[in-house]
Each structure stands twice: as C-alpha cells, then as structure tokens.
Amino acid sequence: MIAHPHQGREVVMFKVSILVWIMLGTTLAGVSLIVVLMVPSFAADAIRNIPYAVAVGFALAMPLSYFVATQIRGGQDGARKA
C-alpha cells in the first residue's frame, strides 16, 4: 500500500483536534451551563435546558477545535520554514 505524503500530517491534525475538542468542549459546555443558570427565563426550566445547553457547547467545540488545530499546525510549519 502506498501512503499519501500528507497522510501522517492528517493523523497528527486529527489527534491534536481531539485533544483540543476535549478541553474546548468542556469549557464551552460549562459556559453554556452557567448561562442557563444565570438567565432567569432559562433557569425556570433548567432541568430541561441544561442537557441541551451542554450538548450545544460540545457540538460547537467540534468545528472550533479543528480550526484551532489548523492554527497550531500552521504555526509549526511557519517555524520550520524560518
């Protein structure tokens, strides 16, 4: 099997984005949880709104983590070229 030259970079990018997603997802889920608890209209039905808010926080972190991983990778490529 012939390996694609960029295949190794994509695997590393995926691993970095998973690590960033774990941290960013937890942070955004916590922020959305606090928003639910602080806004009176959301807090009135908190037992129903908290799971939705946490799920939205984790889902929003997925594309953001890939963006952060590409920025991290871009910084490493720039340092190598210099």
PDB file of N, CA, C and O in Angstrom:
ATOM      1  N   MET A   1       0.839  -1.171   0.000  1.00  0.00           N
ATOM      2  CA  MET A   1       0.000   0.000   0.000  1.00  0.00           C
ATOM      3  C   MET A   1       0.888   1.241   0.000  1.00  0.00           C
ATOM      4  O   MET A   1       1.829   1.341   0.788  1.00  0.00           O
ATOM      5  N   ILE A   2       0.588   2.170  -0.876  1.00  0.00           N
ATOM      6  CA  ILE A   2       1.361   3.392  -0.986  1.00  0.00           C
ATOM      7  C   ILE A   2       0.710   4.461  -0.110  1.00  0.00           C
ATOM      8  O   ILE A   2      -0.476   4.758  -0.252  1.00  0.00           O
ATOM      9  N   ALA A   3       1.488   5.022   0.780  1.00  0.00           N
ATOM     10  CA  ALA A   3       0.967   6.042   1.696  1.00  0.00           C
ATOM     11  C   ALA A   3       0.982   7.406   1.019  1.00  0.00           C
ATOM     12  O   ALA A   3       1.924   7.752   0.306  1.00  0.00           O
ATOM     13  N   HIS A   4      -0.039   8.146   1.248  1.00  0.00           N
ATOM     14  CA  HIS A   4      -0.117   9.518   0.749  1.00  0.00           C
ATOM     15  C   HIS A   4       0.846  10.378   1.557  1.00  0.00           C
ATOM     16  O   HIS A   4       0.945  10.199   2.771  1.00  0.00           O
ATOM     17  N   PRO A   5       1.560  11.310   0.921  1.00  0.00           N
ATOM     18  CA  PRO A   5       2.549  12.084   1.684  1.00  0.00           C
ATOM     19  C   PRO A   5       1.953  12.942   2.805  1.00  0.00           C
ATOM     20  O   PRO A   5       2.642  13.245   3.780  1.00  0.00           O
ATOM     21  N   HIS A   6       0.703  13.330   2.679  1.00  0.00           N
ATOM     22  CA  HIS A   6       0.077  14.166   3.705  1.00  0.00           C
ATOM     23  C   HIS A   6      -0.686  13.340   4.732  1.00  0.00           C
ATOM     24  O   HIS A   6      -1.281  13.901   5.652  1.00  0.00           O
ATOM     25  N   GLN A   7      -0.680  12.023   4.593  1.00  0.00           N
ATOM     26  CA  GLN A   7      -1.462  11.176   5.490  1.00  0.00           C
ATOM     27  C   GLN A   7      -0.980  11.293   6.937  1.00  0.00           C
ATOM     28  O   GLN A   7      -1.807  11.344   7.848  1.00  0.00           O
ATOM     29  N   GLY A   8       0.293  11.335   7.167  1.00  0.00           N
ATOM     30  CA  GLY A   8       0.825  11.461   8.520  1.00  0.00           C
ATOM     31  C   GLY A   8       0.428  12.766   9.176  1.00  0.00           C
ATOM     32  O   GLY A   8       0.118  12.801  10.367  1.00  0.00           O
ATOM     33  N   ARG A   9       0.435  13.841   8.401  1.00  0.00           N
ATOM     34  CA  ARG A   9       0.033  15.143   8.934  1.00  0.00           C
ATOM     35  C   ARG A   9      -1.442  15.154   9.315  1.00  0.00           C
ATOM     36  O   ARG A   9      -1.821  15.748  10.324  1.00  0.00           O
ATOM     37  N   GLU A  10      -2.274  14.498   8.511  1.00  0.00           N
ATOM     38  CA  GLU A  10      -3.709  14.462   8.797  1.00  0.00           C
ATOM     39  C   GLU A  10      -3.997  13.679  10.071  1.00  0.00           C
ATOM     40  O   GLU A  10      -4.891  14.045  10.834  1.00  0.00           O
ATOM     41  N   VAL A  11      -3.250  12.609  10.307  1.00  0.00           N
ATOM     42  CA  VAL A  11      -3.435  11.832  11.530  1.00  0.00           C
ATOM     43  C   VAL A  11      -3.038  12.662  12.736  1.00  0.00           C
ATOM     44  O   VAL A  11      -3.730  12.653  13.754  1.00  0.00           O
ATOM     45  N   VAL A  12      -1.935  13.373  12.630  1.00  0.00           N
ATOM     46  CA  VAL A  12      -1.493  14.237  13.722  1.00  0.00           C
ATOM     47  C   VAL A  12      -2.508  15.352  13.939  1.00  0.00           C
ATOM     48  O   VAL A  12      -2.824  15.687  15.081  1.00  0.00           O
ATOM     49  N   MET A  13      -3.027  15.933  12.850  1.00  0.00           N
ATOM     50  CA  MET A  13      -4.017  17.003  12.953  1.00  0.00           C
ATOM     51  C   MET A  13      -5.277  16.492  13.645  1.00  0.00           C
ATOM     52  O   MET A  13      -5.868  17.199  14.461  1.00  0.00           O
ATOM     53  N   PHE A  14      -5.688  15.272  13.324  1.00  0.00           N
ATOM     54  CA  PHE A  14      -6.873  14.696  13.943  1.00  0.00           C
ATOM     55  C   PHE A  14      -6.658  14.494  15.440  1.00  0.00           C
ATOM     56  O   PHE A  14      -7.544  14.787  16.242  1.00  0.00           O
ATOM     57  N   LYS A  15      -5.487  13.996  15.815  1.00  0.00           N
ATOM     58  CA  LYS A  15      -5.198  13.783  17.235  1.00  0.00           C
ATOM     59  C   LYS A  15      -5.146  15.094  18.001  1.00  0.00           C
ATOM     60  O   LYS A  15      -5.650  15.180  19.121  1.00  0.00           O
ATOM     61  N   VAL A  16      -4.549  16.101  17.415  1.00  0.00           N
ATOM     62  CA  VAL A  16      -4.488  17.407  18.069  1.00  0.00           C
ATOM     63  C   VAL A  16      -5.882  17.993  18.201  1.00  0.00           C
ATOM     64  O   VAL A  16      -6.218  18.565  19.238  1.00  0.00           O
ATOM     65  N   SER A  17      -6.699  17.857  17.161  1.00  0.00           N
ATOM     66  CA  SER A  17      -8.052  18.417  17.230  1.00  0.00           C
ATOM     67  C   SER A  17      -8.908  17.683  18.263  1.00  0.00           C
ATOM     68  O   SER A  17      -9.775  18.298  18.883  1.00  0.00           O
ATOM     69  N   ILE A  18      -8.685  16.388  18.460  1.00  0.00           N
ATOM     70  CA  ILE A  18      -9.421  15.654  19.506  1.00  0.00           C
ATOM     71  C   ILE A  18      -9.025  16.174  20.887  1.00  0.00           C
ATOM     72  O   ILE A  18      -9.887  16.381  21.741  1.00  0.00           O
ATOM     73  N   LEU A  19      -7.736  16.386  21.108  1.00  0.00           N
ATOM     74  CA  LEU A  19      -7.285  16.911  22.401  1.00  0.00           C
ATOM     75  C   LEU A  19      -7.827  18.314  22.653  1.00  0.00           C
ATOM     76  O   LEU A  19      -8.239  18.637  23.767  1.00  0.00           O
ATOM     77  N   VAL A  20      -7.823  19.138  21.621  1.00  0.00           N
ATOM     78  CA  VAL A  20      -8.358  20.495  21.767  1.00  0.00           C
ATOM     79  C   VAL A  20      -9.863  20.432  21.999  1.00  0.00           C
ATOM     80  O   VAL A  20     -10.401  21.213  22.783  1.00  0.00           O
ATOM     81  N   TRP A  21     -10.554  19.503  21.319  1.00  0.00           N
ATOM     82  CA  TRP A  21     -12.005  19.372  21.470  1.00  0.00           C
ATOM     83  C   TRP A  21     -12.378  18.981  22.899  1.00  0.00           C
ATOM     84  O   TRP A  21     -13.375  19.468  23.431  1.00  0.00           O
ATOM     85  N   ILE A  22     -11.599  18.122  23.513  1.00  0.00           N
ATOM     86  CA  ILE A  22     -11.885  17.718  24.894  1.00  0.00           C
ATOM     87  C   ILE A  22     -11.826  18.935  25.818  1.00  0.00           C
ATOM     88  O   ILE A  22     -12.711  19.127  26.652  1.00  0.00           O
ATOM     89  N   MET A  23     -10.797  19.745  25.671  1.00  0.00           N
ATOM     90  CA  MET A  23     -10.663  20.919  26.536  1.00  0.00           C
ATOM     91  C   MET A  23     -11.677  22.006  26.182  1.00  0.00           C
ATOM     92  O   MET A  23     -12.316  22.579  27.064  1.00  0.00           O
ATOM     93  N   LEU A  24     -11.818  22.281  24.902  1.00  0.00           N
ATOM     94  CA  LEU A  24     -12.726  23.341  24.468  1.00  0.00           C
ATOM     95  C   LEU A  24     -14.182  22.953  24.684  1.00  0.00           C
ATOM     96  O   LEU A  24     -15.002  23.798  25.044  1.00  0.00           O
ATOM     97  N   GLY A  25     -14.511  21.678  24.464  1.00  0.00           N
ATOM     98  CA  GLY A  25     -15.877  21.217  24.683  1.00  0.00           C
ATOM     99  C   GLY A  25     -16.290  21.325  26.136  1.00  0.00           C
ATOM    100  O   GLY A  25     -17.409  21.734  26.443  1.00  0.00           O
ATOM    101  N   THR A  26     -15.394  20.961  27.023  1.00  0.00           N
ATOM    102  CA  THR A  26     -15.681  21.076  28.447  1.00  0.00           C
ATOM    103  C   THR A  26     -15.869  22.535  28.846  1.00  0.00           C
ATOM    104  O   THR A  26     -16.764  22.860  29.626  1.00  0.00           O
ATOM    105  N   THR A  27     -15.035  23.400  28.318  1.00  0.00           N
ATOM    106  CA  THR A  27     -15.139  24.823  28.636  1.00  0.00           C
ATOM    107  C   THR A  27     -16.443  25.417  28.112  1.00  0.00           C
ATOM    108  O   THR A  27     -17.144  26.114  28.846  1.00  0.00           O
ATOM    109  N   LEU A  28     -16.772  25.149  26.852  1.00  0.00           N
ATOM    110  CA  LEU A  28     -17.999  25.705  26.280  1.00  0.00           C
ATOM    111  C   LEU A  28     -19.247  25.101  26.917  1.00  0.00           C
ATOM    112  O   LEU A  28     -20.254  25.791  27.074  1.00  0.00           O
ATOM    113  N   ALA A  29     -19.192  23.827  27.284  1.00  0.00           N
ATOM    114  CA  ALA A  29     -20.330  23.220  27.986  1.00  0.00           C
ATOM    115  C   ALA A  29     -20.522  23.881  29.346  1.00  0.00           C
ATOM    116  O   ALA A  29     -21.654  24.135  29.757  1.00  0.00           O
ATOM    117  N   GLY A  30     -19.433  24.159  30.043  1.00  0.00           N
ATOM    118  CA  GLY A  30     -19.531  24.840  31.333  1.00  0.00           C
ATOM    119  C   GLY A  30     -20.044  26.261  31.213  1.00  0.00           C
ATOM    120  O   GLY A  30     -20.837  26.710  32.040  1.00  0.00           O
ATOM    121  N   VAL A  31     -19.599  26.967  30.192  1.00  0.00           N
ATOM    122  CA  VAL A  31     -20.077  28.331  29.967  1.00  0.00           C
ATOM    123  C   VAL A  31     -21.567  28.320  29.642  1.00  0.00           C
ATOM    124  O   VAL A  31     -22.322  29.142  30.160  1.00  0.00           O
ATOM    125  N   SER A  32     -21.991  27.393  28.788  1.00  0.00           N
ATOM    126  CA  SER A  32     -23.420  27.327  28.446  1.00  0.00           C
ATOM    127  C   SER A  32     -24.257  26.913  29.660  1.00  0.00           C
ATOM    128  O   SER A  32     -25.390  27.370  29.807  1.00  0.00           O
ATOM    129  N   LEU A  33     -23.728  26.074  30.512  1.00  0.00           N
ATOM    130  CA  LEU A  33     -24.414  25.702  31.742  1.00  0.00           C
ATOM    131  C   LEU A  33     -24.603  26.914  32.650  1.00  0.00           C
ATOM    132  O   LEU A  33     -25.679  27.109  33.214  1.00  0.00           O
ATOM    133  N   ILE A  34     -23.570  27.716  32.789  1.00  0.00           N
ATOM    134  CA  ILE A  34     -23.666  28.920  33.611  1.00  0.00           C
ATOM    135  C   ILE A  34     -24.665  29.909  33.012  1.00  0.00           C
ATOM    136  O   ILE A  34     -25.405  30.568  33.742  1.00  0.00           O
ATOM    137  N   VAL A  35     -24.685  30.010  31.687  1.00  0.00           N
ATOM    138  CA  VAL A  35     -25.657  30.896  31.040  1.00  0.00           C
ATOM    139  C   VAL A  35     -27.075  30.442  31.352  1.00  0.00           C
ATOM    140  O   VAL A  35     -27.939  31.265  31.655  1.00  0.00           O
ATOM    141  N   VAL A  36     -27.321  29.141  31.281  1.00  0.00           N
ATOM    142  CA  VAL A  36     -28.660  28.627  31.596  1.00  0.00           C
ATOM    143  C   VAL A  36     -29.034  28.950  33.035  1.00  0.00           C
ATOM    144  O   VAL A  36     -30.172  29.326  33.315  1.00  0.00           O
ATOM    145  N   LEU A  37     -28.095  28.805  33.931  1.00  0.00           N
ATOM    146  CA  LEU A  37     -28.399  29.055  35.336  1.00  0.00           C
ATOM    147  C   LEU A  37     -28.528  30.542  35.672  1.00  0.00           C
ATOM    148  O   LEU A  37     -29.202  30.896  36.639  1.00  0.00           O
ATOM    149  N   MET A  38     -27.895  31.410  34.892  1.00  0.00           N
ATOM    150  CA  MET A  38     -27.925  32.839  35.189  1.00  0.00           C
ATOM    151  C   MET A  38     -29.082  33.583  34.526  1.00  0.00           C
ATOM    152  O   MET A  38     -29.512  34.619  35.034  1.00  0.00           O
ATOM    153  N   VAL A  39     -29.594  33.080  33.407  1.00  0.00           N
ATOM    154  CA  VAL A  39     -30.705  33.741  32.714  1.00  0.00           C
ATOM    155  C   VAL A  39     -32.004  33.225  33.332  1.00  0.00           C
ATOM    156  O   VAL A  39     -32.279  32.027  33.279  1.00  0.00           O
ATOM    157  N   PRO A  40     -32.797  34.112  33.912  1.00  0.00           N
ATOM    158  CA  PRO A  40     -33.992  33.649  34.632  1.00  0.00           C
ATOM    159  C   PRO A  40     -34.984  32.861  33.778  1.00  0.00           C
ATOM    160  O   PRO A  40     -35.594  31.911  34.269  1.00  0.00           O
ATOM    161  N   SER A  41     -35.154  33.236  32.514  1.00  0.00           N
ATOM    162  CA  SER A  41     -36.108  32.510  31.678  1.00  0.00           C
ATOM    163  C   SER A  41     -35.622  31.090  31.375  1.00  0.00           C
ATOM    164  O   SER A  41     -36.437  30.179  31.228  1.00  0.00           O
ATOM    165  N   PHE A  42     -34.309  30.895  31.281  1.00  0.00           N
ATOM    166  CA  PHE A  42     -33.768  29.547  31.084  1.00  0.00           C
ATOM    167  C   PHE A  42     -33.730  28.768  32.395  1.00  0.00           C
ATOM    168  O   PHE A  42     -33.960  27.559  32.415  1.00  0.00           O
ATOM    169  N   ALA A  43     -33.441  29.465  33.479  1.00  0.00           N
ATOM    170  CA  ALA A  43     -33.315  28.805  34.773  1.00  0.00           C
ATOM    171  C   ALA A  43     -34.646  28.298  35.289  1.00  0.00           C
ATOM    172  O   ALA A  43     -34.686  27.378  36.106  1.00  0.00           O
ATOM    173  N   ALA A  44     -35.748  28.894  34.819  1.00  0.00           N
ATOM    174  CA  ALA A  44     -37.064  28.447  35.259  1.00  0.00           C
ATOM    175  C   ALA A  44     -37.330  26.997  34.855  1.00  0.00           C
ATOM    176  O   ALA A  44     -38.020  26.263  35.563  1.00  0.00           O
ATOM    177  N   ASP A  45     -36.779  26.596  33.718  1.00  0.00           N
ATOM    178  CA  ASP A  45     -36.937  25.217  33.241  1.00  0.00           C
ATOM    179  C   ASP A  45     -35.554  24.581  33.066  1.00  0.00           C
ATOM    180  O   ASP A  45     -35.262  23.975  32.035  1.00  0.00           O
ATOM    181  N   ALA A  46     -34.713  24.729  34.088  1.00  0.00           N
ATOM    182  CA  ALA A  46     -33.314  24.316  33.995  1.00  0.00           C
ATOM    183  C   ALA A  46     -33.150  22.819  33.783  1.00  0.00           C
ATOM    184  O   ALA A  46     -32.221  22.388  33.101  1.00  0.00           O
ATOM    185  N   ILE A  47     -34.051  22.015  34.365  1.00  0.00           N
ATOM    186  CA  ILE A  47     -33.901  20.564  34.245  1.00  0.00           C
ATOM    187  C   ILE A  47     -33.994  20.104  32.785  1.00  0.00           C
ATOM    188  O   ILE A  47     -33.442  19.067  32.419  1.00  0.00           O
ATOM    189  N   ARG A  48     -34.684  20.871  31.971  1.00  0.00           N
ATOM    190  CA  ARG A  48     -34.795  20.540  30.555  1.00  0.00           C
ATOM    191  C   ARG A  48     -33.735  21.262  29.724  1.00  0.00           C
ATOM    192  O   ARG A  48     -33.263  20.720  28.725  1.00  0.00           O
ATOM    193  N   ASN A  49     -33.358  22.474  30.123  1.00  0.00           N
ATOM    194  CA  ASN A  49     -32.441  23.283  29.318  1.00  0.00           C
ATOM    195  C   ASN A  49     -30.972  22.924  29.500  1.00  0.00           C
ATOM    196  O   ASN A  49     -30.179  23.121  28.579  1.00  0.00           O
ATOM    197  N   ILE A  50     -30.593  22.409  30.650  1.00  0.00           N
ATOM    198  CA  ILE A  50     -29.181  22.108  30.900  1.00  0.00           C
ATOM    199  C   ILE A  50     -28.626  21.054  29.928  1.00  0.00           C
ATOM    200  O   ILE A  50     -27.555  21.280  29.366  1.00  0.00           O
ATOM    201  N   PRO A  51     -29.293  19.926  29.702  1.00  0.00           N
ATOM    202  CA  PRO A  51     -28.719  18.967  28.740  1.00  0.00           C
ATOM    203  C   PRO A  51     -28.582  19.535  27.325  1.00  0.00           C
ATOM    204  O   PRO A  51     -27.614  19.236  26.627  1.00  0.00           O
ATOM    205  N   TYR A  52     -29.550  20.351  26.903  1.00  0.00           N
ATOM    206  CA  TYR A  52     -29.447  20.969  25.579  1.00  0.00           C
ATOM    207  C   TYR A  52     -28.274  21.941  25.517  1.00  0.00           C
ATOM    208  O   TYR A  52     -27.535  21.964  24.533  1.00  0.00           O
ATOM    209  N   ALA A  53     -28.105  22.729  26.547  1.00  0.00           N
ATOM    210  CA  ALA A  53     -27.020  23.707  26.564  1.00  0.00           C
ATOM    211  C   ALA A  53     -25.656  23.026  26.547  1.00  0.00           C
ATOM    212  O   ALA A  53     -24.744  23.466  25.846  1.00  0.00           O
ATOM    213  N   VAL A  54     -25.522  21.962  27.314  1.00  0.00           N
ATOM    214  CA  VAL A  54     -24.242  21.239  27.341  1.00  0.00           C
ATOM    215  C   VAL A  54     -23.971  20.574  25.995  1.00  0.00           C
ATOM    216  O   VAL A  54     -22.837  20.586  25.517  1.00  0.00           O
ATOM    217  N   ALA A  55     -24.990  20.001  25.385  1.00  0.00           N
ATOM    218  CA  ALA A  55     -24.818  19.378  24.068  1.00  0.00           C
ATOM    219  C   ALA A  55     -24.435  20.407  23.013  1.00  0.00           C
ATOM    220  O   ALA A  55     -23.593  20.136  22.157  1.00  0.00           O
ATOM    221  N   VAL A  56     -25.045  21.579  23.068  1.00  0.00           N
ATOM    222  CA  VAL A  56     -24.690  22.642  22.123  1.00  0.00           C
ATOM    223  C   VAL A  56     -23.253  23.088  22.344  1.00  0.00           C
ATOM    224  O   VAL A  56     -22.537  23.356  21.379  1.00  0.00           O
ATOM    225  N   GLY A  57     -22.821  23.173  23.591  1.00  0.00           N
ATOM    226  CA  GLY A  57     -21.442  23.546  23.880  1.00  0.00           C
ATOM    227  C   GLY A  57     -20.443  22.559  23.306  1.00  0.00           C
ATOM    228  O   GLY A  57     -19.444  22.958  22.706  1.00  0.00           O
ATOM    229  N   PHE A  58     -20.708  21.271  23.487  1.00  0.00           N
ATOM    230  CA  PHE A  58     -19.807  20.263  22.927  1.00  0.00           C
ATOM    231  C   PHE A  58     -19.857  20.246  21.403  1.00  0.00           C
ATOM    232  O   PHE A  58     -18.822  20.079  20.757  1.00  0.00           O
ATOM    233  N   ALA A  59     -21.034  20.415  20.823  1.00  0.00           N
ATOM    234  CA  ALA A  59     -21.152  20.411  19.359  1.00  0.00           C
ATOM    235  C   ALA A  59     -20.470  21.630  18.745  1.00  0.00           C
ATOM    236  O   ALA A  59     -19.843  21.528  17.691  1.00  0.00           O
ATOM    237  N   LEU A  60     -20.591  22.773  19.397  1.00  0.00           N
ATOM    238  CA  LEU A  60     -19.945  23.983  18.890  1.00  0.00           C
ATOM    239  C   LEU A  60     -18.425  23.873  18.979  1.00  0.00           C
ATOM    240  O   LEU A  60     -17.708  24.496  18.196  1.00  0.00           O
ATOM    241  N   ALA A  61     -17.949  23.104  19.904  1.00  0.00           N
ATOM    242  CA  ALA A  61     -16.498  22.949  20.070  1.00  0.00           C
ATOM    243  C   ALA A  61     -15.865  22.108  18.970  1.00  0.00           C
ATOM    244  O   ALA A  61     -14.660  22.216  18.741  1.00  0.00           O
ATOM    245  N   MET A  62     -16.640  21.274  18.281  1.00  0.00           N
ATOM    246  CA  MET A  62     -16.049  20.416  17.241  1.00  0.00           C
ATOM    247  C   MET A  62     -15.421  21.209  16.100  1.00  0.00           C
ATOM    248  O   MET A  62     -14.233  21.031  15.832  1.00  0.00           O
ATOM    249  N   PRO A  63     -16.174  22.083  15.411  1.00  0.00           N
ATOM    250  CA  PRO A  63     -15.500  22.831  14.336  1.00  0.00           C
ATOM    251  C   PRO A  63     -14.457  23.814  14.856  1.00  0.00           C
ATOM    252  O   PRO A  63     -13.453  24.075  14.192  1.00  0.00           O
ATOM    253  N   LEU A  64     -14.701  24.357  16.047  1.00  0.00           N
ATOM    254  CA  LEU A  64     -13.719  25.277  16.618  1.00  0.00           C
ATOM    255  C   LEU A  64     -12.406  24.569  16.942  1.00  0.00           C
ATOM    256  O   LEU A  64     -11.332  25.151  16.789  1.00  0.00           O
ATOM    257  N   SER A  65     -12.488  23.325  17.387  1.00  0.00           N
ATOM    258  CA  SER A  65     -11.261  22.589  17.708  1.00  0.00           C
ATOM    259  C   SER A  65     -10.455  22.282  16.450  1.00  0.00           C
ATOM    260  O   SER A  65      -9.225  22.295  16.485  1.00  0.00           O
ATOM    261  N   TYR A  66     -11.132  22.009  15.346  1.00  0.00           N
ATOM    262  CA  TYR A  66     -10.407  21.781  14.094  1.00  0.00           C
ATOM    263  C   TYR A  66      -9.723  23.071  13.637  1.00  0.00           C
ATOM    264  O   TYR A  66      -8.595  23.041  13.145  1.00  0.00           O
ATOM    265  N   PHE A  67     -10.413  24.203  13.804  1.00  0.00           N
ATOM    266  CA  PHE A  67      -9.818  25.488  13.448  1.00  0.00           C
ATOM    267  C   PHE A  67      -8.588  25.775  14.303  1.00  0.00           C
ATOM    268  O   PHE A  67      -7.560  26.213  13.786  1.00  0.00           O
ATOM    269  N   VAL A  68      -8.689  25.530  15.599  1.00  0.00           N
ATOM    270  CA  VAL A  68      -7.545  25.756  16.493  1.00  0.00           C
ATOM    271  C   VAL A  68      -6.396  24.818  16.132  1.00  0.00           C
ATOM    272  O   VAL A  68      -5.234  25.224  16.152  1.00  0.00           O
ATOM    273  N   ALA A  69      -6.712  23.571  15.803  1.00  0.00           N
ATOM    274  CA  ALA A  69      -5.661  22.617  15.423  1.00  0.00           C
ATOM    275  C   ALA A  69      -4.953  23.045  14.143  1.00  0.00           C
ATOM    276  O   ALA A  69      -3.738  22.882  14.027  1.00  0.00           O
ATOM    277  N   THR A  70      -5.694  23.588  13.184  1.00  0.00           N
ATOM    278  CA  THR A  70      -5.044  24.064  11.958  1.00  0.00           C
ATOM    279  C   THR A  70      -4.166  25.279  12.250  1.00  0.00           C
ATOM    280  O   THR A  70      -3.118  25.454  11.628  1.00  0.00           O
ATOM    281  N   GLN A  71      -4.592  26.118  13.196  1.00  0.00           N
ATOM    282  CA  GLN A  71      -3.771  27.265  13.568  1.00  0.00           C
ATOM    283  C   GLN A  71      -2.496  26.809  14.282  1.00  0.00           C
ATOM    284  O   GLN A  71      -1.425  27.377  14.069  1.00  0.00           O
ATOM    285  N   ILE A  72      -2.613  25.798  15.117  1.00  0.00           N
ATOM    286  CA  ILE A  72      -1.438  25.251  15.794  1.00  0.00           C
ATOM    287  C   ILE A  72      -0.489  24.654  14.765  1.00  0.00           C
ATOM    288  O   ILE A  72       0.718  24.890  14.819  1.00  0.00           O
ATOM    289  N   ARG A  73      -1.027  23.887  13.834  1.00  0.00           N
ATOM    290  CA  ARG A  73      -0.209  23.267  12.798  1.00  0.00           C
ATOM    291  C   ARG A  73       0.424  24.316  11.897  1.00  0.00           C
ATOM    292  O   ARG A  73       1.574  24.171  11.482  1.00  0.00           O
ATOM    293  N   GLY A  74      -0.320  25.369  11.595  1.00  0.00           N
ATOM    294  CA  GLY A  74       0.217  26.447  10.764  1.00  0.00           C
ATOM    295  C   GLY A  74       1.379  27.147  11.426  1.00  0.00           C
ATOM    296  O   GLY A  74       2.339  27.527  10.755  1.00  0.00           O
ATOM    297  N   GLY A  75       1.308  27.325  12.732  1.00  0.00           N
ATOM    298  CA  GLY A  75       2.402  27.936  13.461  1.00  0.00           C
ATOM    299  C   GLY A  75       3.654  27.078  13.440  1.00  0.00           C
ATOM    300  O   GLY A  75       4.766  27.601  13.378  1.00  0.00           O
ATOM    301  N   GLN A  76       3.481  25.761  13.492  1.00  0.00           N
ATOM    302  CA  GLN A  76       4.629  24.861  13.446  1.00  0.00           C
ATOM    303  C   GLN A  76       5.272  24.859  12.074  1.00  0.00           C
ATOM    304  O   GLN A  76       6.497  24.809  11.967  1.00  0.00           O
ATOM    305  N   ASP A  77       4.457  24.912  11.012  1.00  0.00           N
ATOM    306  CA  ASP A  77       5.012  24.943   9.668  1.00  0.00           C
ATOM    307  C   ASP A  77       5.797  26.229   9.424  1.00  0.00           C
ATOM    308  O   ASP A  77       6.848  26.212   8.783  1.00  0.00           O
ATOM    309  N   GLY A  78       5.276  27.348   9.943  1.00  0.00           N
ATOM    310  CA  GLY A  78       5.958  28.631   9.773  1.00  0.00           C
ATOM    311  C   GLY A  78       7.299  28.642  10.487  1.00  0.00           C
ATOM    312  O   GLY A  78       8.255  29.235   9.989  1.00  0.00           O
ATOM    313  N   ALA A  79       7.386  27.999  11.642  1.00  0.00           N
ATOM    314  CA  ALA A  79       8.638  27.967  12.398  1.00  0.00           C
ATOM    315  C   ALA A  79       9.680  27.106  11.689  1.00  0.00           C
ATOM    316  O   ALA A  79      10.874  27.403  11.731  1.00  0.00           O
ATOM    317  N   ARG A  80       9.223  26.042  11.040  1.00  0.00           N
ATOM    318  CA  ARG A  80      10.145  25.163  10.326  1.00  0.00           C
ATOM    319  C   ARG A  80      10.747  25.845   9.105  1.00  0.00           C
ATOM    320  O   ARG A  80      11.916  25.625   8.788  1.00  0.00           O
ATOM    321  N   LYS A  81       9.961  26.673   8.416  1.00  0.00           N
ATOM    322  CA  LYS A  81      10.431  27.329   7.201  1.00  0.00           C
ATOM    323  C   LYS A  81      11.443  28.411   7.500  1.00  0.00           C
ATOM    324  O   LYS A  81      12.274  28.726   6.648  1.00  0.00           O
ATOM    325  N   ALA A  82      11.397  28.982   8.676  1.00  0.00           N
ATOM    326  CA  ALA A  82      12.270  30.116   9.009  1.00  0.00           C
ATOM    327  C   ALA A  82      13.684  29.714   9.254  1.00  0.00           C
ATOM    328  O   ALA A  82      14.526  30.564   9.543  1.00  0.00           O
TER     329      ALA A  82
END
